[in-house]
Amino acid sequence: MSELVFIENDKVVTDSLTVAEVFGKRHKDVLRDIKNLECSKEFGERNFALSSYKSKQNKSLPKYIITQDGFSFLVMGYTGKEAARFKEMYIAEFNRMRNELQRRQTIE
């Protein structure tokens, strides 16, 4: 499994591919879930940045870069024991990476 969260542009984020992998969902279903969120346009723009990745066939495909708030909003609807376990894991990872980012900024 890839890292649950990572630093991009000095922000702790995850992406839709990782959410799909961790929650055992098809990526296209996670993309659909993001598009169908009933959040404000402003919230969506702040927390879900459309990006792309290269597939194994070297095709450029869409993915979203997701902030901690966006992740929280998205997965609130995911249920079950496994979903709860992964939600806890993500919260811990976001906190760990935020602390790492703060530590890096203190060193610089």
C-alpha positions as CSV (number, residue, x, y, z in Angstrom):
1,M,0.0,0.0,0.0
2,S,1.2,3.5,-0.8
3,E,1.5,6.2,1.9
4,L,-1.9,7.2,3.2
5,V,-1.1,10.9,3.2
6,F,1.7,12.9,1.7
7,I,2.9,16.5,1.5
8,E,2.2,18.4,-1.7
9,N,2.8,22.2,-2.0
10,D,3.4,22.4,1.8
11,K,0.0,20.8,2.5
12,V,-0.8,17.4,3.9
13,V,-3.1,15.7,1.4
14,T,-4.2,12.3,0.1
15,D,-5.7,11.4,-3.3
16,S,-8.7,9.6,-4.7
17,L,-6.5,6.6,-5.8
18,T,-5.4,6.1,-2.2
19,V,-8.9,6.4,-0.9
20,A,-10.1,3.8,-3.4
21,E,-7.3,1.4,-2.5
22,V,-7.7,1.8,1.3
23,F,-11.5,1.5,1.3
24,G,-11.6,-1.3,-1.3
25,K,-13.5,0.7,-3.8
26,R,-13.1,1.1,-7.6
27,H,-11.4,4.4,-8.4
28,K,-14.2,5.4,-10.8
29,D,-16.7,5.0,-7.9
30,V,-14.6,7.3,-5.6
31,L,-14.4,9.9,-8.5
32,R,-18.2,9.6,-8.8
33,D,-18.6,10.0,-5.0
34,I,-16.5,13.2,-5.0
35,K,-18.5,14.6,-7.9
36,N,-21.8,13.9,-6.2
37,L,-20.9,15.4,-2.8
38,E,-23.5,17.9,-1.6
39,C,-21.0,20.4,-0.4
40,S,-20.7,24.0,-1.4
41,K,-18.8,24.9,-4.5
42,E,-16.3,26.9,-2.4
43,F,-15.7,23.9,-0.1
44,G,-15.3,21.6,-3.1
45,E,-12.8,23.9,-4.8
46,R,-10.7,24.3,-1.6
47,N,-10.6,20.6,-0.8
48,F,-10.7,18.6,-4.0
49,A,-8.2,19.6,-6.7
50,L,-8.6,17.8,-10.0
51,S,-5.3,16.3,-11.1
52,S,-4.1,13.4,-13.2
53,Y,-1.9,10.3,-13.1
54,K,-0.4,7.9,-15.6
55,S,-2.0,4.5,-15.8
56,K,-0.1,1.3,-16.4
57,Q,-0.9,1.7,-20.1
58,N,0.7,5.2,-19.9
59,K,-2.7,7.0,-20.3
60,S,-3.4,10.2,-18.5
61,L,-6.4,9.6,-16.2
62,P,-8.1,11.9,-13.7
63,K,-7.7,11.8,-9.9
64,Y,-8.3,14.3,-7.1
65,I,-5.9,15.6,-4.6
66,I,-7.8,15.8,-1.3
67,T,-7.2,17.8,1.8
68,Q,-7.8,16.5,5.3
69,D,-11.2,18.4,5.4
70,G,-12.1,17.0,2.0
71,F,-11.2,13.5,3.1
72,S,-13.3,13.8,6.3
73,F,-16.3,15.1,4.3
74,L,-15.9,12.3,1.7
75,V,-15.5,9.3,4.0
76,M,-18.2,10.3,6.5
77,G,-20.6,8.4,4.2
78,Y,-18.4,5.3,4.1
79,T,-19.6,2.7,6.7
80,G,-18.7,-0.6,8.3
81,K,-16.0,-1.8,10.6
82,E,-13.3,-1.6,8.0
83,A,-14.2,1.9,7.1
84,A,-14.1,2.9,10.7
85,R,-10.6,1.4,11.1
86,F,-9.3,3.2,8.1
87,K,-10.9,6.5,9.1
88,E,-8.9,6.3,12.4
89,M,-5.8,5.4,10.4
90,Y,-6.2,8.4,8.2
91,I,-6.7,10.8,11.1
92,A,-3.5,9.5,12.7
93,E,-1.6,9.8,9.4
94,F,-2.8,13.4,8.8
95,N,-1.8,14.3,12.3
96,R,1.6,12.6,11.9
97,M,2.3,14.4,8.6
98,R,1.2,17.7,9.9
99,N,3.6,17.3,12.8
100,E,6.4,16.4,10.3
101,L,5.6,19.4,8.2
102,Q,5.8,21.7,11.2
103,R,9.1,20.0,12.3
104,R,10.5,20.7,8.8
105,Q,9.5,24.3,8.9
106,T,11.1,24.8,12.3
107,I,14.4,23.4,11.0
108,E,14.4,25.6,7.9
